């Protein structure tokens, strides 16, 4: 609901909080208490995003119409977020309207966006999309220049989510996101094409074991990919950079009393990175590596008084 110049943006709103700074007026990166943007863990529906920005950092990948809740830890985050150097930003998208079909949209100086939601089975669904329309402006710039044969740029976001109540004790949530930036620059002497974007998917099963014990079990996938193509005369250079993250995660929450709760969980993560650079017929650099990251956590939440709460964790 904050006023914005051009396009409402979540990360730019967070830059106004104490302890958070921006690198410039043109960057959506978060500098939290001295930590850089790459030291802030950013999650979308509990899936890690590795490059949550559009237009070289000018906008973030979050569509404001699709967001349900935002939790931002500038420090002393809970044990389940272990593994981050700096802050943690946890963004949850809306589940959708379980009673009625609704649709909404918006137009800004930069992009158009639309959101639709409604009931589905014993639950709900939600779909949201956003795309820029800078293309006509770039065509006008190209028309004013005799040197450019082609100048194009756009980005889009598309995300969906469904939440289903399977039984009295079981619920299932499936969410997906895809976004892409594409830049194309051509003239008589060279051809430059650049694409980069994120894709995520998550599936969460929530099960109630007892009146004071429940668990969340997730499978998540995240991929960032960037492709660069450069042609000049008889030379063609290609570069591909890809990072893939597949994770299994489980959390158990036990609430013996209203003032006391215990959380424990695990994370099994497989990460792979691929980097290829060279000419079209020969690769100069070809890197393909993978690694595993396994972790356990436990945390105790105890409210001693209405104003004093302790939260030890490991």
N, C-alpha and C positions, 0 to 999 in steps of 0.2 A: 504493500500500500504506500510505500515511500515514493515521493516524486523522483523521476528519473529522466535523464537526458537521452533520448533515443530509444532505450530498451531497459526495462526493469531487470535487475541482475542480483542474484543472491549474494555472490561473493563481494560485490561492491557495497551492498548493505552492511555486510559484516565488517568491512573496513572502517566503519564509523564507530565500532565498539572500542572501549578502552583496551590498551595493550596490543592493538592491531594497527598496522600501517600498510600503505600501498607504495609500490615502487614509483608510480607516477599516476597521472590522471588517465592514462591509456592502458593500464594493466589491471586485471582482475585478480592477480596473485595476492596471497595472504602472507604478510610478514608478521608473525605472532611472537611477541616478546623476544625479538632478535632472530628467530628462526626463519629460514627462507621458505618459499612455497613448496619446494620439494621435501621439506621436513614436516609437512602437515598431511596426515592421513585423511583422505577424503573417500567416504563410502556413500554409495547410492543403493538403497535397499539391501544394505549389508554386503555389497560388492565393491571392492576397491577400484577406484578410477585412477589411472596413471597419468592422464593428461586432460584434466577437466576444463578445457578452454577452447574457444573458437577465435578466429581472426587473429592468430598469433598472440593470444592472451587478452584480447580486448573484451571478450565476453566469456562467461562460463557456460557449461553445457546444461545447466539446470533451467528447465522451463518453469517459470513461477506459477503457472496455472495448474501444474501437476503435483506440486509439493504439498504434502500434508503436515510434516513436522520436521524441524531442524534442531539438532542438538550439537552445540559447539563447546568443546572443552579447550580452554586456553592453557590448562595445566592440571596436574593431579587427576588425570582421567582414570576411569575404572580399569581393573586388571584385564578385562576382556579385550581392551584396546591396546594391549601391550605390543611392543614392536615398532612404535612410532617415536621419532626423535623429538618432535615438537607437539603441536596441537592436533586435535582430532575433530573432524566435521562429519557428522552422521546425518544423512538426508534420507527421509522416508517419503515415498510417493503415495498419493491417495489410493485407497482401495477401490473407490467407486461408490455410487449410490445404490443401495440395496432395494430401494422402494420405487423410484421413478427414473425414467430416462431423462437425461439433461444434457444439453450441449451449450458450449460457450466459446467465444473467440475474442481475439483482440488484434488491433493493427497499431504498429508503431512506425517511427521513421525508418526503422531498420528491417523489420520482419513482420510476418503475419503468423498467428498461432491459433490453434483450435483444439478444444477438448470435448470429448464425449464420454458419457458414463451411464450405467444403468444396471438393472438386476440381471442375473444369469444363474439359473439353477437355484441352489441354496446359498447364493452369494452375490457377487457383483463383478463388474469389469470396468476398466477405464483405459482410454486411448487418448494420447495427446501428441500433437505434432507442431513443429515450428520450422519455418524456412525464410531465409532472407530474400529480398528482392532488390539487391544492389545491382543486378544485371543491367537494367535500363540506364542507370547512372554511368556504369562503366562503358556502355555502348556510346553514350554521349561523349565521354572522354576520348574513346577510340575514334569517333567521328571527327573530333577536333584535332586529332594528330594524324599526320600522314605516315608516321613511322610504324604504327601498330596495325597489324592485320587482324589480331584477335586479342581481347583482354576480357577475361571473365573470372568471377569469383562468387561463390555462394557457400552457405553452410545450412545444414538442416539437423533437426533432432526428431526422433520418433520413439515413443515409449508406450508400453502397455502393461497392464497389471490385472490379475484376477484373484479374487479371494473367495474360497469355497469352504462352507461348513460341512464336513463329511459326516460327522456324528456329534453326539453330545460331548465327546472327549477329543475329537480330532478336527483340525483345520488345516487347509492347504493354501499356500500363496505362491503364485508364479508371476515373475516380473521379468521384463526384458527391455533393453535400451539399445539404440543404434544412432550414431551421429557421424557426420562427415563434413570436412572442409575440402574444397577443391579450388585451386588457382590455376589459370591457364593464361600464358603470355606468349604471343607469337608475333614475329615480323619476318622480313625476307631473309634474315641471316640466322635466326635462332628460334628454337621452340622449347619452352620451359613449362613443365606440368608438375604440380605438387598436390598430393592428396594425403590427408591424415584424418583419423577418426577412432572412436571407441565403440566397442560392442560389449554388452554385459547380459547375463542371464542368471536368475536365481530361482531356486525352488525351496520353500520353507514349509516343513511339516511341524505343527504344534500339537503336542499330545499331553493331556491331563492324566497323570498317573494316580493322583489322589487329590483330595480337597486342598492340600497345602503343598503339592509337588507337581510341577509341570516342566516340560522340556521343549526346546526348539532345536530342530535338526535341519541343516541347510546344505545344499550343493550349489556352488556359485562358479561362474566362469566370467573372466574379464580378458579382453584383448585390445591392445592398442597397436595400430599399424600405420606406417607412413611410407609413401612411395614418391620418389622423385625421378623425373625423366628430363634429360637435357640433351638437345640436339643442336649442333652447330657445324655447318658444312658437312664433312664426312665423319664427324665424331658423334657417337651416341653413348651417353653415360646414364646408368640406371643405379638407383639406390633403394633398398628395401630395408625397413627397420620394423621389427615385429616383437611384441612382448605378450605372452599368453600366461594366464593365471587360472588354474583350476583348484578349487578348495572344497574340502569337507569340514563342516563345523557343527558342533553340538554344544548345547547349553542346558544345564539343569538348574532350576530355581526351587529352593525349599524355604517355605515360610512357616516356621513353627509358631510364631506369634506376630502380631501386628507391628511390633517394634524390632523384630529380629528376622533377618533373612540370610540365607547362605546360597552363593552361586558358585558353580564350578563348570568347566567346559574344556573342550579340546579343539585344535585346529590342525588339519593336515593339508598342506599346500604344495602343489607342483607348479613350478615356474619354468618357462622356457623362453629363450631369447634368440632371435635370428637376425643377423645383419649381413647383407650382401651389397657389394659395391664393385662396379667395374663397367666395362664396355658390354655391348649387347651380346657379343660372341665369346667374351672371356671375363671371368670374375677375378678381380684383383684381391678382394677381401671376402671371405666366406666364413662366418662365425655362426655356429649352431650349438648352443649349450643349454643344459637344463639343471635344475636343482630342486631339492625338497626342503620345506620348512615345516617343522612340527612343534607344537607348543601345547602346554596345559596351563590352566589358570584356576585359582580359587579365590573367593572374596567373601568377606563377612560384612554385613551391613547391620549396624546396631544404633538405634536411636535411644540415647540416654535420657534426654529431655526434649522438649519441643524446640529448643535452640541449639542442642549439641548432638551431633551425629558423628560416629567414627566409622571408617571404611577401610580396614586393613585388607590387603590383597597381595598375591604373589603370582 
